[in-house]
Amino acid sequence: MDALAVVAMIGRMVAMFSLLMLVPLAWAVYAAEPVVDALVKAAATSFAIGVAASLLTRRFRRELQPRDGFLLVGLTWTVLPAFGALPLLLMLPGSSVTDAYFEAVSALTASGATVFSGLDTMPGAVHVWRCLMTWVGGLGIIVLAVAILPMLGIGGSQLFRAEVTGPMKDSKLTPRIADTARAIWGVYVLLSLACALAYRAAGMSWFDAFVHMGSTVSLGGFSSYDASFGHWNSPAIEAVSVVFMMLSGVNLTMYYVVWRERSPAPLWRNAEARAFYLVVLGSALLIALYLWASGAYASLTLALRHSLFHVVSVATTAGYATYDYAQWPLFASLWMILLGCFATCAGSTGGGIKMVRLILLLKQARHEFVRIVHPNVVNPVVLNGRAIGDRTMQNVIGYMMTYGAVLVGLTMALLATGLEPVTAFTAVIACVNNIGPGLGEVGPAVNYGSLSDVQTWICAFAMLVGRLELLTVLVLFMPAFWRD
C-alpha cells in the first residue's frame, strides 16, 4: 500500500472540492451579502492546499490497489469535512471548530443533523453551501470523481465498491465502472432538476427551491428555516417533498433500467423497491390510523397528511419536519425511527442498513426454519430470481453483527459522557443511519447544539461510519490492514 499515492489523489479531490465554493460565492456577490471575503479566503486556501498536496506527491501517482481504495475513501470523507467547515467558520464567526466540522460532516454524509439555530437570519450563502455539500454528498464525491474524472488514473472499481451502499457492490449497469457512475449521476441530476422545478411550482422561491432540492434528492434534510417545512404549512409543498423523497429512496440504477426498457414495470418487479413502497406507505397509513384513534388529530385526513410526510421523511432518512413528532405517542415516533434504520434501498441516497439486507436476513431465517424440518431439502435463498451465494449472506450477517456492536458501543460512549439515555440512544441511531433528528435533546423541535464537544465529536464519527457502511471505515482500524 502506498500512502503517498493516496495523498496525491486526496490533494486533487480537495482542489476539485474547493471549486464548489464558487457557487455560494456567486450567490453572495449577486445578493450583496457580507461574506464574499470569507468565501474567497476559504476557496483560495482550500485550492492552494489541494494543489500543493497533489504537486508534492505527483511522482507517486499510480493505479490504486484494493487497500488503497479503502484508505482513500476513508480519508476523503474525513478530510473533506475539514475543508467544508472552513467557509462556515469564516462566514459565521461565532461558530466553533467542533460545530463547523460537525455541520460539514452532517452535510456531506446527507444526515441533516445540525448544531446551528437562527437559520432564518443567516446569509443565504451559508444555506447554498450547506445545500451543495449535501447534494454532492448524497451520492458521494468519490463516485462523482469516478464518473467524470477517469483520467485521474485511480482504481475506479475499488473506489466504487468502497463507496456504493449495499451488499452486492459488484453489480453494474455497464461494462465500465466510470460509465456506470456517470449513468447514476445522470439520473441524479435529472431528478434534482425536476425536484427544483416542482418546488418552485408548488410555491417556493427559486432560492428555497434550490436549497431544498439539494437536501431532498440527497435525503439530507437540511433546511434554511428553523421550522423546516413547517415554515410554509403548505400541503402542496409537502406533497412535492414526499414524492421526491420516495423517488430518492429507491436504487437510482432502477430509473436507468426504466428508461432503457421504456416501462415502470422494473420498479415493481424488483423485490427491494416493492418492499420499500409497501413498508413505507403501509406504515404511514398505520400511524395515521393510530394517531387518529388516539386523539392526536381530530380528522383522519389531517392525521394522514402529517403521518405521510413524517413517516416518509424519517423512513427515507431525510429528516424534514413540519411538527414536533416527539409529542406524538411514543409508538409512532419510535416506529418511524425504526423504519429509518432499514427502509431505503441499496444504491439510493438514503442511509441505514438498506431494505435488501433485511429481506435477505428474513429469507435466510426462513431457509433455516425449512432446513430444520426438512434437513435434506435444497432451498437456496433467492432474490429477484437469482440464488444468493454464501459469500453474500456471510457479508450481510457480518455487517449486521458489526452494526449492532457499533450502536451499542457508541451509545455507551455517549452515556459515559453523562447524556440521558433516550437522547444518547436515539442520537446514535439517527447519526449512524444518517436520519438527522432523534428524540429527547436532539428531537425534531431542537438540534444537536446542546451537546458537549465530546458528544458532538462522537456523533460526527457515527455519521461518517454510517455513511460508509461501517466496514469501509472500521477496516482501517485493523492491524492486518496496515501490514504489507
Backbone torsions as a table, in degrees:
resi	resn	phi	psi	omega
1	MET	NA	134.8	-177.1
2	ASP	-114.1	101.0	-177.0
3	ALA	-64.8	-32.7	-178.4
4	LEU	-68.4	-32.4	175.0
5	ALA	-64.6	-36.4	177.2
6	VAL	-67.6	-42.4	178.3
7	VAL	-60.8	-39.8	178.0
8	ALA	-59.6	-43.1	179.6
9	MET	-68.5	-40.7	179.2
10	ILE	-62.6	-37.8	177.5
11	GLY	-57.9	-43.8	178.9
12	ARG	-69.2	-34.0	176.5
13	MET	-64.6	-42.4	179.4
14	VAL	-64.4	-42.6	178.6
15	ALA	-61.6	-43.0	177.8
16	MET	-64.5	-41.5	-179.7
17	PHE	-62.5	-37.9	-178.3
18	SER	-63.2	-26.8	179.8
19	LEU	-67.3	-24.6	176.9
20	LEU	-64.1	-24.9	-179.3
21	MET	-67.7	-14.0	177.1
22	LEU	-68.2	-23.6	-180.0
23	VAL	-69.0	-54.8	174.8
24	PRO	-63.3	-29.2	176.8
25	LEU	-63.6	-43.4	178.2
26	ALA	-61.3	-40.1	178.2
27	TRP	-65.7	-42.8	-179.0
28	ALA	-61.8	-39.1	177.3
29	VAL	-66.3	-45.6	-179.0
30	TYR	-62.0	-43.8	-176.5
31	ALA	-89.2	2.6	179.8
32	ALA	54.3	45.1	178.8
33	GLU	-87.6	148.0	-174.4
34	PRO	-80.6	37.9	-179.1
35	VAL	-124.8	12.5	-177.2
36	VAL	-61.6	-47.6	-179.3
37	ASP	-60.5	-40.2	-179.7
38	ALA	-61.5	-42.6	-178.8
39	LEU	-71.7	-36.4	176.8
40	VAL	-62.4	-45.3	179.2
41	LYS	-62.9	-43.4	-178.9
42	ALA	-64.1	-45.8	-179.1
43	ALA	-65.6	-44.2	-178.5
44	ALA	-65.3	-43.1	179.6
45	THR	-62.8	-47.0	-178.8
46	SER	-63.8	-44.1	-179.4
47	PHE	-64.1	-42.0	-179.2
48	ALA	-64.1	-43.3	179.8
49	ILE	-65.5	-43.4	-179.8
50	GLY	-63.1	-44.9	179.4
51	VAL	-65.4	-42.4	-179.8
52	ALA	-61.7	-45.4	179.8
53	ALA	-62.7	-37.8	179.6
54	SER	-69.0	-43.9	-177.8
55	LEU	-68.9	-39.8	-177.6
56	LEU	-68.1	-21.2	-177.6
57	THR	-117.6	14.9	-173.3
58	ARG	-63.8	-27.7	-178.6
59	ARG	-73.7	-9.0	-179.7
60	PHE	-97.3	3.6	-178.0
61	ARG	-66.3	136.0	177.0
62	ARG	-164.4	173.4	177.5
63	GLU	-65.4	130.9	-177.1
64	LEU	-78.1	144.4	175.4
65	GLN	-93.6	170.3	-177.4
66	PRO	-52.6	-45.4	-179.3
67	ARG	-66.3	-36.0	177.3
68	ASP	-60.9	-38.8	-179.6
69	GLY	-62.1	-44.2	178.6
70	PHE	-64.4	-41.7	179.2
71	LEU	-64.6	-41.5	-179.5
72	LEU	-63.9	-45.4	179.6
73	VAL	-62.6	-46.8	-179.7
74	GLY	-61.0	-45.6	-179.1
75	LEU	-70.3	-37.0	179.5
76	THR	-60.1	-45.4	-178.3
77	TRP	-75.3	-10.6	174.0
78	THR	-93.3	-38.4	-176.0
79	VAL	-79.9	-43.8	-175.6
80	LEU	-59.2	-37.3	175.7
81	PRO	-60.1	-29.4	177.6
82	ALA	-64.4	-40.5	177.3
83	PHE	-76.5	-30.7	174.7
84	GLY	-67.8	-27.6	179.0
85	ALA	-76.2	-24.2	-175.4
86	LEU	-58.5	-48.9	176.4
87	PRO	-60.2	-35.9	179.6
88	LEU	-66.0	-42.1	178.2
89	LEU	-61.6	-41.2	-176.7
90	LEU	-78.2	-33.7	179.5
91	MET	-80.4	-26.4	-179.0
92	LEU	-122.0	82.1	-171.8
93	PRO	-56.4	-25.7	-178.1
94	GLY	-80.7	-6.4	-176.7
95	SER	-81.8	152.1	179.6
96	SER	-94.4	166.0	177.3
97	VAL	-60.9	-41.5	179.8
98	THR	-60.4	-48.0	-178.4
99	ASP	-66.1	-41.9	-179.0
100	ALA	-65.6	-41.4	179.5
101	TYR	-66.6	-42.2	178.1
102	PHE	-58.9	-45.1	-178.4
103	GLU	-63.5	-40.8	179.3
104	ALA	-67.6	-40.0	175.9
105	VAL	-61.4	-45.7	-179.9
106	SER	-60.6	-39.2	179.2
107	ALA	-67.7	-51.9	-175.2
108	LEU	-68.5	-26.6	176.0
109	THR	-90.0	2.1	-179.6
110	ALA	55.0	43.2	-180.0
111	SER	-89.8	-42.8	178.8
112	GLY	86.8	3.9	174.0
113	ALA	-76.7	137.9	-178.4
114	THR	-132.9	152.2	175.0
115	VAL	-108.3	-3.3	-174.6
116	PHE	-94.5	139.6	170.6
117	SER	-115.4	168.9	-179.0
118	GLY	71.9	33.6	-178.1
119	LEU	-61.5	-31.8	-176.1
120	ASP	-61.6	-28.5	-174.7
121	THR	-103.7	1.8	180.0
122	MET	-74.6	153.8	175.1
123	PRO	-57.3	144.3	-179.7
124	GLY	-59.9	-30.1	-179.7
125	ALA	-62.3	-30.8	176.9
126	VAL	-62.3	-45.4	-178.9
127	HIS	-70.0	-35.8	176.9
128	VAL	-62.3	-42.2	-179.1
129	TRP	-68.7	-42.9	177.5
130	ARG	-61.9	-43.0	179.9
131	CYS	-63.5	-43.5	-176.8
132	LEU	-66.0	-42.4	176.7
133	MET	-61.6	-40.5	-179.9
134	THR	-65.8	-42.1	-178.8
135	TRP	-64.2	-45.1	179.0
136	VAL	-67.6	-40.3	-179.5
137	GLY	-70.4	-18.7	-177.8
138	GLY	-55.5	-45.9	176.3
139	LEU	-101.9	-17.5	176.8
140	GLY	106.9	128.7	-178.7
141	ILE	-69.4	-25.0	175.8
142	ILE	-66.0	-44.6	178.5
143	VAL	-63.3	-36.8	176.3
144	LEU	-61.1	-43.6	179.8
145	ALA	-63.7	-41.4	178.7
146	VAL	-66.4	-30.8	-177.3
147	ALA	-73.6	-44.0	-170.1
148	ILE	-114.3	-6.8	-178.1
149	LEU	-127.7	52.3	179.9
150	PRO	-63.8	-18.0	-179.1
151	MET	-73.3	-2.2	-179.6
152	LEU	-70.5	-14.7	178.3
153	GLY	73.7	34.3	-179.9
154	ILE	-103.8	164.2	177.0
155	GLY	-78.6	86.9	-172.5
156	GLY	-57.5	-43.2	-177.6
157	SER	-64.7	-35.9	179.4
158	GLN	-67.0	-43.0	178.7
159	LEU	-65.9	-41.5	-178.2
160	PHE	-61.4	-44.0	179.8
161	ARG	-67.9	-35.2	179.8
162	ALA	-72.0	-28.5	-173.0
163	GLU	-94.2	-42.5	-172.6
164	VAL	-71.6	141.7	-176.6
165	THR	-84.3	157.5	175.0
166	GLY	108.9	159.3	-175.3
167	PRO	-80.7	-17.9	-176.8
168	MET	-113.4	74.7	-171.3
169	LYS	-79.6	-14.3	-175.0
170	ASP	-85.2	-8.4	178.3
171	SER	-75.4	137.2	-178.7
172	LYS	-146.2	155.9	-175.9
173	LEU	-79.0	-33.1	-173.6
174	THR	-127.4	162.6	-178.7
175	PRO	-61.2	-31.3	-177.5
176	ARG	-104.7	133.7	-179.6
177	ILE	-58.6	-40.7	-179.4
178	ALA	-60.6	-39.4	178.7
179	ASP	-67.6	-38.1	176.8
180	THR	-62.4	-46.6	179.7
181	ALA	-62.8	-39.1	178.1
182	ARG	-64.6	-38.8	178.6
183	ALA	-63.0	-42.9	179.6
184	ILE	-63.7	-44.9	179.6
185	TRP	-67.5	-31.0	175.3
186	GLY	-62.5	-45.4	176.0
187	VAL	-60.0	-43.4	-177.4
188	TYR	-62.5	-43.2	-179.9
189	VAL	-66.0	-44.2	178.8
190	LEU	-63.5	-40.1	177.5
191	LEU	-63.1	-38.9	-179.9
192	SER	-65.6	-44.5	178.9
193	LEU	-61.7	-44.1	179.4
194	ALA	-62.7	-39.2	-179.3
195	CYS	-65.4	-45.6	-180.0
196	ALA	-61.2	-43.9	179.9
197	LEU	-65.4	-38.1	179.6
198	ALA	-67.2	-41.0	176.9
199	TYR	-62.2	-42.5	178.9
200	ARG	-61.5	-44.2	-179.9
201	ALA	-65.3	-29.1	-179.0
202	ALA	-80.7	-10.3	175.2
203	GLY	127.5	-2.3	176.9
204	MET	-76.6	156.1	169.2
205	SER	-71.6	164.9	178.1
206	TRP	-60.4	-37.8	-180.0
207	PHE	-64.2	-50.6	-179.6
208	ASP	-64.2	-36.1	178.9
209	ALA	-62.9	-40.9	178.3
210	PHE	-66.0	-48.1	-177.6
211	VAL	-61.1	-46.3	-175.1
212	HIS	-81.0	-22.2	169.6
213	MET	-59.6	-46.4	-177.4
214	GLY	-59.9	-35.8	-177.7
215	SER	-96.3	-1.5	174.8
216	THR	-91.3	-54.2	-178.0
217	VAL	-68.9	-25.3	175.8
218	SER	-84.7	-7.7	-175.3
219	LEU	55.9	39.0	-179.8
220	GLY	-90.6	-34.7	172.5
221	GLY	83.2	3.0	176.2
222	PHE	-67.5	145.4	175.4
223	SER	-132.8	161.3	176.6
224	SER	-93.5	9.9	179.9
225	TYR	-132.1	142.5	177.5
226	ASP	-60.4	-33.1	-178.5
227	ALA	-82.9	2.4	-178.7
228	SER	53.2	-133.1	-177.2
229	PHE	-75.1	-9.8	173.2
230	GLY	-66.3	-15.5	178.4
231	HIS	-60.8	-35.3	-176.9
232	TRP	-94.4	-32.0	-174.8
233	ASN	49.3	49.5	-174.6
234	SER	-120.9	116.5	176.5
235	PRO	-59.1	-33.6	-178.9
236	ALA	-66.6	-45.8	179.3
237	ILE	-65.3	-40.5	178.0
238	GLU	-63.2	-37.8	179.8
239	ALA	-65.2	-42.0	176.7
240	VAL	-60.2	-44.0	-179.6
241	SER	-61.7	-44.2	-179.9
242	VAL	-60.9	-44.4	-178.7
243	VAL	-60.4	-48.1	-174.9
244	PHE	-78.6	-25.2	171.7
245	MET	-67.8	-39.8	177.3
246	MET	-66.1	-41.0	177.9
247	LEU	-63.0	-38.2	-177.8
248	SER	-77.7	-16.8	-179.7
249	GLY	-79.7	-6.3	-179.9
250	VAL	-98.3	151.1	175.0
251	ASN	-52.2	118.5	-174.5
252	LEU	-65.8	-22.0	177.3
253	THR	-66.6	-21.7	179.1
254	MET	-64.3	-33.2	-179.6
255	TYR	-70.5	-31.3	174.4
256	TYR	-65.2	-40.9	178.0
257	VAL	-66.5	-41.3	177.6
258	VAL	-59.2	-44.0	179.0
259	TRP	-65.2	-40.6	-178.0
260	ARG	-66.7	-36.4	-178.8
261	GLU	-92.8	-5.9	-179.5
262	ARG	55.5	38.9	-178.5
263	SER	-157.2	141.4	176.5
264	PRO	-80.6	-1.4	-176.1
265	ALA	-56.5	-36.9	179.9
266	PRO	-57.5	-28.1	179.0
267	LEU	-64.5	-42.9	-177.9
268	TRP	-78.5	-29.6	178.3
269	ARG	-70.2	-24.8	-179.0
270	ASN	-75.8	122.3	-174.1
271	ALA	-62.2	-38.4	-177.7
272	GLU	-69.1	-47.2	179.3
273	ALA	-62.2	-42.0	179.1
274	ARG	-61.3	-44.4	178.7
275	ALA	-64.7	-38.6	178.0
276	PHE	-58.5	-50.0	-179.7
277	TYR	-61.1	-47.7	-175.3
278	LEU	-66.2	-43.0	-177.7
279	VAL	-68.4	-46.5	-176.4
280	VAL	-68.8	-49.7	-178.4
281	LEU	-69.5	-36.3	175.4
282	GLY	-63.8	-39.4	178.6
283	SER	-67.3	-37.0	177.9
284	ALA	-62.0	-42.2	178.3
285	LEU	-66.8	-43.4	179.8
286	LEU	-60.1	-47.4	-177.9
287	ILE	-68.5	-34.6	176.4
288	ALA	-61.1	-46.3	178.5
289	LEU	-63.5	-39.7	179.8
290	TYR	-65.0	-44.5	-179.7
291	LEU	-65.9	-39.0	178.8
292	TRP	-67.1	-44.3	-179.6
293	ALA	-66.8	-32.5	-179.0
294	SER	-83.7	-2.7	176.9
295	GLY	85.9	10.4	179.6
296	ALA	-67.9	-29.9	177.1
297	TYR	-133.4	144.9	-175.6
298	ALA	-73.7	-29.4	-178.1
299	SER	-125.5	151.7	178.5
300	LEU	-67.0	-32.8	179.8
301	THR	-62.0	-45.4	179.7
302	LEU	-67.0	-41.3	178.4
303	ALA	-62.1	-39.4	-179.6
304	LEU	-68.4	-38.3	178.4
305	ARG	-60.6	-50.6	-177.3
306	HIS	-71.8	-37.0	179.4
307	SER	-65.2	-46.6	-177.6
308	LEU	-60.3	-46.1	-177.7
309	PHE	-64.2	-48.0	-174.1
310	HIS	-75.8	-36.0	177.4
311	VAL	-64.1	-46.7	178.6
312	VAL	-63.6	-42.0	-178.4
313	SER	-61.9	-47.6	-177.5
314	VAL	-77.3	-40.8	-178.6
315	ALA	-63.0	-36.4	179.0
316	THR	-85.6	1.3	179.4
317	THR	67.9	23.1	174.7
318	ALA	-73.8	-51.6	175.2
319	GLY	89.0	14.3	173.6
320	TYR	-68.1	162.0	176.6
321	ALA	-150.5	148.6	169.9
322	THR	-116.3	-9.2	-174.2
323	TYR	-155.5	153.2	177.8
324	ASP	-76.6	88.4	-176.4
325	TYR	-70.0	-6.5	172.7
326	ALA	-66.1	-16.8	177.3
327	GLN	-83.3	-10.2	176.3
328	TRP	-70.8	165.3	172.7
329	PRO	-52.8	143.1	-172.0
330	LEU	-56.5	-34.3	179.7
331	PHE	-55.7	-44.1	-175.2
332	ALA	-65.8	-48.7	-176.7
333	SER	-68.7	-38.4	178.4
334	LEU	-68.8	-36.4	178.6
335	TRP	-64.4	-39.2	178.6
336	MET	-64.4	-43.6	179.7
337	ILE	-65.0	-37.1	175.6
338	LEU	-61.2	-42.1	177.5
339	LEU	-60.2	-38.3	179.5
340	GLY	-62.7	-17.5	179.9
341	CYS	-78.0	-22.2	-172.3
342	PHE	-145.1	-8.3	-165.1
343	ALA	-69.8	-37.3	-173.1
344	THR	-71.3	160.4	-177.0
345	CYS	-89.1	151.5	171.3
346	ALA	-62.5	139.7	-177.9
347	GLY	86.2	1.5	174.0
348	SER	-93.8	180.0	176.9
349	THR	-88.7	0.9	-178.0
350	GLY	-80.2	167.6	178.6
351	GLY	-101.2	-161.5	179.1
352	GLY	87.9	-178.2	-176.1
353	ILE	-78.4	-14.4	178.3
354	LYS	84.3	140.2	-176.8
355	MET	-59.0	-35.3	-176.5
356	VAL	-62.7	-35.2	178.8
357	ARG	-67.2	-40.4	178.0
358	LEU	-63.7	-42.3	178.8
359	ILE	-60.7	-45.1	-179.2
360	LEU	-65.3	-38.3	177.9
361	LEU	-64.9	-41.4	178.7
362	LEU	-66.3	-39.6	178.0
363	LYS	-67.0	-37.2	177.5
364	GLN	-65.8	-39.9	177.3
365	ALA	-62.0	-44.8	177.7
366	ARG	-62.1	-39.7	177.9
367	HIS	-58.7	-42.5	-179.5
368	GLU	-68.9	-37.5	177.8
369	PHE	-62.6	-43.9	179.7
370	VAL	-64.1	-40.2	-178.0
371	ARG	-68.3	-28.8	176.2
372	ILE	-64.7	-42.1	-178.0
373	VAL	-78.3	-39.6	-178.1
374	HIS	-126.9	85.8	-172.9
375	PRO	-59.5	-26.9	-174.4
376	ASN	-101.5	4.3	-177.0
377	VAL	-73.8	144.3	174.1
378	VAL	-92.8	109.4	-172.7
379	ASN	-141.2	72.1	-177.2
380	PRO	-70.3	156.7	173.6
381	VAL	-74.8	124.6	-176.0
382	VAL	-121.4	135.5	176.1
383	LEU	-135.6	125.1	-179.0
384	ASN	53.7	39.1	176.1
385	GLY	80.3	4.3	-178.8
386	ARG	-118.3	134.8	175.5
387	ALA	-71.0	134.1	-179.0
388	ILE	-92.4	126.4	-177.3
389	GLY	-71.1	160.9	-180.0
390	ASP	-61.5	-35.1	-178.9
391	ARG	-61.9	-41.8	178.4
392	THR	-64.5	-43.3	179.9
393	MET	-64.2	-38.9	176.9
394	GLN	-62.7	-39.6	177.4
395	ASN	-62.7	-41.5	-179.8
396	VAL	-64.9	-46.3	-179.3
397	ILE	-65.3	-42.2	177.0
398	GLY	-62.3	-39.7	178.1
399	TYR	-62.7	-45.0	-177.3
400	MET	-65.5	-37.1	177.0
401	MET	-64.9	-41.6	177.4
402	THR	-65.4	-40.6	179.2
403	TYR	-58.1	-47.7	178.7
404	GLY	-62.6	-42.3	179.9
405	ALA	-64.1	-39.3	179.6
406	VAL	-65.5	-43.6	179.2
407	LEU	-60.4	-46.0	-179.7
408	VAL	-65.9	-46.8	-177.0
409	GLY	-61.8	-45.9	-179.2
410	LEU	-70.9	-34.6	175.5
411	THR	-63.0	-43.7	178.2
412	MET	-63.5	-36.2	178.3
413	ALA	-63.7	-41.9	177.7
414	LEU	-69.1	-37.8	177.3
415	LEU	-63.3	-35.5	179.9
416	ALA	-66.0	-22.1	178.0
417	THR	-84.7	-3.8	178.5
418	GLY	99.9	4.8	179.9
419	LEU	-72.9	140.2	-177.5
420	GLU	-68.7	153.2	-166.6
421	PRO	-59.2	-46.5	-177.5
422	VAL	-61.6	-44.5	178.8
423	THR	-64.1	-44.4	-178.1
424	ALA	-61.7	-49.3	-176.2
425	PHE	-66.8	-47.4	-177.4
426	THR	-72.0	-29.0	175.8
427	ALA	-64.7	-42.4	177.9
428	VAL	-66.0	-45.7	177.7
429	ILE	-56.9	-47.1	-176.9
430	ALA	-66.6	-37.9	-177.2
431	CYS	-77.6	-45.6	-179.4
432	VAL	-63.5	-36.0	-179.8
433	ASN	-93.3	4.4	176.7
434	ASN	57.8	38.7	179.3
435	ILE	-82.1	-40.6	-177.5
436	GLY	109.1	-100.4	-179.3
437	PRO	-73.7	147.4	173.4
438	GLY	-115.4	-132.1	176.2
439	LEU	-129.4	176.1	-180.0
440	GLY	69.4	-129.3	-176.9
441	GLU	-74.0	-8.3	178.4
442	VAL	-120.6	30.0	-178.3
443	GLY	-73.8	178.8	-175.6
444	PRO	-66.3	-20.9	-179.6
445	ALA	-89.4	-9.2	-179.7
446	VAL	-127.2	-157.6	177.1
447	ASN	-153.6	-168.2	-175.8
448	TYR	-87.2	6.0	-177.3
449	GLY	-66.4	-19.3	-179.0
450	SER	-82.0	-9.4	-178.3
451	LEU	-75.3	153.5	175.3
452	SER	-73.7	170.1	-180.0
453	ASP	-60.8	-42.2	180.0
454	VAL	-62.4	-44.7	179.5
455	GLN	-64.2	-37.7	179.4
456	THR	-65.2	-41.8	178.6
457	TRP	-65.9	-37.4	177.1
458	ILE	-62.4	-43.1	179.8
459	CYS	-67.9	-36.4	176.8
460	ALA	-63.1	-43.0	177.1
461	PHE	-62.4	-39.5	179.5
462	ALA	-62.0	-39.1	178.9
463	MET	-66.3	-41.8	179.0
464	LEU	-64.2	-45.3	-180.0
465	VAL	-62.4	-43.0	-179.4
466	GLY	-67.3	-40.1	-178.4
467	ARG	-63.4	-35.9	-178.8
468	LEU	-97.2	18.9	173.6
469	GLU	57.9	44.0	167.6
470	LEU	64.1	-65.5	-169.4
471	LEU	-66.8	-34.0	180.0
472	THR	-60.6	-34.5	178.8
473	VAL	-86.6	-48.4	-172.8
474	LEU	-66.1	-26.4	178.1
475	VAL	-62.6	-26.4	179.8
476	LEU	-68.1	-18.5	-179.0
477	PHE	-92.8	1.8	179.9
478	MET	-90.7	130.4	179.9
479	PRO	-55.7	-34.3	-178.0
480	ALA	-63.2	-27.8	-178.9
481	PHE	-63.5	-32.5	-173.3
482	TRP	-93.5	-4.2	177.7
483	ARG	-81.7	139.3	177.2
484	ASP	-75.5	NA	NA
